[in-house]
Amino acid sequence: MLNKMDTNKIRILLAVAETHSISTAAKVLKITPPAVSQSIKAIEKDLGFQLFARVGKKLMPSELTLELCRISSEYFRAIGDLINGDDNPIYQGKLRVGAVPEFGNGWLVPKASLYLTTHDKVSLQLTFSDTKKLIHELLDYKIDIAFLDGGSHLDEFQQFHVTEIANEELVMCSSAKFYKDHFKSGASLSNLQRVNHIPYHDGKEGVYKWYQHHFKRTPKIKFNLTVDSSRGVLIAVKQNLGIGVVPRYMLTESIADKEIVVLFPKGKQLLSSVVCCQLKDKVPSRIEKDFLSFCSQ
């Protein structure tokens, strides 16, 4: 029965779920492996189902176990917040934050560094990955919040609170040499269709969005090279391998050095939103609320 589960057993359960190991959990908790094993067996007996399945050398939690861990974590965090009180100026603990790489490196890291200068008892764990992977990290409770591209992936899920954080301008760029070789008569639609385009993450949404924005249509486009990030697009562009869409802030030095040319520099800006996603059924911690408030300033 649930009323037999004391807080020590719950802490042991959380440790095993996080470490995927009886022995590692025992080291973390500073108790013996048999004590951990006995507690897990006791919980399984109380609940009436198996908590973990052995996959290779790892103990993998079931879906029910993950849900139990989530509820238990919320319980301990709520108790901590109650003890600290909302008026307590001291914030302490860990916040797990995910972000798409370019936004993470260019915006989140400076923000996080500034936040930590005034919150020395807080630790931030930053994870940079693509939007789809970060969505699944959120759903698996591996991260607390995520800063994502505001795109079609989010339409698939109704479990999130979505808040727009920032807008970044997307531009199509070319190296100065490539522009001179391929666009002598200008960057017309027909000339653009003749050259190679470089997308990233095997996703061509940014390129198609650029054509819709400037030409009100999506023409047939050549894609001969795919890279893993906007930074990879810029490197390939500088190597004269084609043209690509990147955030404008990445081009400041290259434009000043006349190394990169922006196509349609005076046209109407194409803006892409960056949004913050949080699970609706997860109660945000004091640190989470404070960090997001800081980021919105």
C-alpha positions in Angstrom: 0.0 0.0 0.0 1.1 3.6 -0.7 0.9 4.6 3.0 3.8 2.1 3.7 6.1 4.1 1.5 8.2 6.4 3.7 10.3 9.3 2.3 13.6 7.2 2.6 12.2 4.6 0.2 11.1 7.4 -2.2 14.6 8.9 -2.2 16.1 5.5 -2.9 13.7 5.0 -5.8 14.6 8.5 -7.3 18.3 7.7 -7.0 18.0 4.4 -8.8 15.9 5.9 -11.5 18.5 8.7 -12.0 21.6 6.5 -11.9 20.1 3.3 -13.5 22.2 1.3 -11.0 21.8 -0.2 -7.5 25.4 0.2 -6.7 25.7 3.8 -7.9 22.6 4.8 -6.1 24.0 3.3 -3.0 27.2 5.4 -3.3 25.2 8.5 -3.9 23.0 7.9 -0.8 25.9 6.5 1.2 24.1 3.3 2.1 24.8 -0.3 1.2 23.6 -1.9 -2.2 21.6 -4.6 -0.3 19.7 -1.8 1.5 18.9 -0.2 -1.9 17.8 -3.5 -3.4 15.6 -4.3 -0.4 13.9 -1.0 -0.6 13.1 -1.3 -4.3 11.7 -4.8 -3.7 9.6 -3.4 -0.9 8.2 -0.7 -3.0 7.4 -3.1 -5.8 5.6 -5.3 -3.3 3.6 -2.3 -1.9 2.6 -1.1 -5.4 2.1 -4.4 -7.1 4.2 -3.9 -10.2 7.9 -4.0 -11.4 9.7 -0.7 -11.2 12.7 -1.4 -13.4 13.7 -3.6 -16.3 17.3 -4.6 -16.8 18.7 -3.6 -20.2 22.3 -4.6 -20.5 24.0 -3.3 -17.3 21.4 -0.6 -16.7 18.1 -0.6 -14.8 15.6 1.2 -17.0 12.4 2.6 -15.3 9.0 1.8 -16.6 6.5 4.5 -17.7 4.7 4.1 -14.4 8.0 4.4 -12.5 8.8 7.6 -14.4 5.4 9.1 -13.5 5.9 8.1 -9.8 9.3 9.7 -9.8 7.9 12.9 -11.3 5.2 13.1 -8.7 7.7 12.3 -5.9 10.2 15.0 -7.1 7.4 17.6 -7.2 6.5 16.6 -3.6 10.0 17.1 -2.3 10.4 20.3 -4.2 7.1 21.6 -2.9 8.2 20.8 0.7 11.4 22.6 0.1 9.6 25.7 -1.2 7.3 25.6 1.7 10.2 25.5 4.1 12.1 28.3 2.3 9.0 30.4 1.7 8.4 32.5 -1.4 9.7 35.5 0.5 13.0 33.9 1.2 15.6 35.8 -1.0 17.9 32.8 -1.2 17.5 30.5 -4.2 19.3 27.2 -4.2 19.2 24.0 -6.2 19.6 22.9 -9.8 17.7 23.9 -12.9 18.0 21.9 -16.1 17.6 24.1 -19.2 17.6 23.0 -22.9 18.0 25.2 -25.9 18.6 25.0 -29.7 22.4 25.4 -30.2 22.7 28.8 -31.8 20.3 30.5 -29.4 21.9 28.6 -26.5 25.4 29.7 -27.3 24.5 33.2 -28.5 21.9 34.2 -26.0 21.3 31.7 -23.2 25.0 31.3 -22.0 25.5 35.0 -21.5 22.1 35.2 -19.7 22.9 32.2 -17.5 26.4 33.6 -16.6 24.9 36.9 -15.5 22.2 35.1 -13.5 24.7 33.0 -11.7 26.7 36.0 -10.6 23.8 36.9 -8.2 22.6 33.3 -7.4 25.7 31.5 -6.1 23.6 28.7 -4.6 22.0 27.8 -7.9 23.5 25.5 -10.5 22.3 25.5 -14.1 22.6 22.4 -16.3 22.5 23.5 -20.0 21.7 21.1 -22.8 21.9 22.1 -26.5 20.2 20.0 -29.1 17.6 20.2 -31.9 13.9 21.1 -31.2 12.6 17.6 -31.7 15.0 16.0 -29.2 14.5 18.8 -26.7 10.7 18.2 -26.8 11.2 14.6 -25.9 13.6 15.5 -23.2 10.9 17.7 -21.7 8.3 14.9 -22.0 10.7 12.5 -20.3 11.3 15.0 -17.4 15.0 15.1 -18.2 15.0 18.9 -18.5 12.8 21.5 -16.8 12.4 24.1 -19.5 13.5 24.5 -23.1 14.1 27.4 -25.5 13.0 26.2 -28.9 12.5 27.4 -32.4 8.8 28.4 -32.7 8.0 26.0 -35.5 5.7 23.2 -36.5 7.1 20.6 -34.1 5.3 22.3 -31.2 1.9 21.9 -32.9 2.1 18.1 -32.3 2.0 18.6 -28.5 -0.6 20.1 -26.3 1.2 19.4 -23.0 3.2 22.7 -23.1 3.0 26.2 -21.9 4.6 28.2 -24.7 5.9 31.7 -24.2 7.6 33.8 -26.9 11.0 34.9 -25.6 12.7 36.6 -28.6 12.7 37.1 -32.3 15.7 36.7 -34.5 16.0 37.8 -38.1 16.8 35.1 -40.7 18.7 36.1 -43.8 19.9 34.3 -47.0 23.7 34.7 -47.3 26.5 34.0 -49.8 30.2 34.4 -49.7 31.4 37.5 -51.6 33.2 35.3 -54.2 30.2 33.0 -54.7 28.0 36.0 -55.2 30.4 37.5 -57.8 30.6 34.2 -59.6 26.8 33.3 -59.7 24.8 36.5 -59.3 26.4 39.0 -61.7 23.0 39.9 -63.1 21.5 40.0 -59.5 19.9 37.5 -57.1 16.8 36.8 -59.2 14.6 33.8 -58.6 16.0 32.0 -61.7 19.6 32.6 -60.6 18.9 31.5 -57.1 17.4 28.2 -58.3 20.6 27.4 -60.2 22.8 27.3 -57.1 23.1 24.8 -54.2 21.3 25.6 -51.0 22.7 24.5 -47.6 20.1 23.5 -44.9 20.8 22.2 -41.5 19.3 19.3 -39.4 18.1 17.9 -42.8 15.3 20.4 -42.4 14.7 22.8 -45.2 12.0 24.8 -43.4 14.1 28.0 -43.1 15.0 28.0 -46.8 11.4 27.5 -47.9 10.2 30.1 -45.4 12.7 32.6 -46.9 11.4 32.0 -50.4 7.8 32.3 -49.3 8.6 35.6 -47.5 10.5 37.2 -50.5 8.9 35.6 -53.5 5.5 34.4 -52.2 6.3 30.9 -53.6 8.4 27.8 -53.0 10.4 27.0 -56.1 12.3 23.9 -56.9 15.6 24.2 -54.9 18.9 22.3 -55.1 20.1 20.7 -51.9 23.4 19.0 -52.3 24.8 19.4 -48.8 23.2 19.2 -45.3 25.0 20.3 -42.1 24.2 20.0 -38.4 23.7 23.7 -37.4 23.5 27.3 -38.5 27.2 27.6 -37.7 27.8 24.7 -40.1 25.8 26.5 -42.8 27.9 29.6 -42.4 31.2 27.7 -42.6 30.0 25.9 -45.8 28.9 29.3 -47.2 32.3 30.7 -46.5 33.8 27.7 -48.4 31.8 28.7 -51.5 29.7 25.6 -51.3 26.4 27.4 -51.8 24.0 29.8 -50.1 22.1 29.3 -46.8 19.7 30.9 -44.3 21.2 31.9 -40.9 20.3 34.3 -38.1 21.6 37.8 -39.0 23.5 38.2 -35.7 25.9 35.5 -36.8 27.1 37.7 -39.7 28.1 41.0 -38.1 31.8 40.5 -38.4 31.7 38.7 -41.7 29.6 41.5 -43.3 31.9 44.2 -41.9 34.9 42.3 -43.4 33.0 42.1 -46.7 33.4 38.3 -46.5 29.7 37.6 -46.6 26.9 39.1 -48.7 23.3 39.2 -47.5 20.7 38.7 -50.3 17.8 41.2 -50.2 19.4 43.2 -47.4 16.8 46.0 -47.7 13.7 43.7 -48.0 11.2 43.2 -45.3 12.7 41.3 -42.3 12.0 37.6 -42.0 11.6 37.0 -38.2 11.7 33.6 -36.5 10.5 33.3 -32.9 12.3 31.6 -30.0 9.8 30.2 -27.4 10.2 28.9 -23.9 8.3 25.6 -23.3 7.3 24.2 -20.0 5.1 21.1 -19.2 1.6 22.1 -18.2 1.3 19.4 -15.6 4.6 20.2 -13.9 4.6 22.8 -11.1 7.5 25.2 -11.7 10.1 25.5 -8.9 11.0 28.9 -7.3 14.3 28.8 -9.2 12.5 28.1 -12.5 10.1 31.0 -12.1 12.9 33.3 -11.0 15.2 32.4 -13.9 12.4 32.9 -16.5 11.6 36.2 -14.9 15.3 37.2 -15.2 15.4 36.0 -18.8 12.4 38.1 -19.8 14.0 41.3 -18.6 
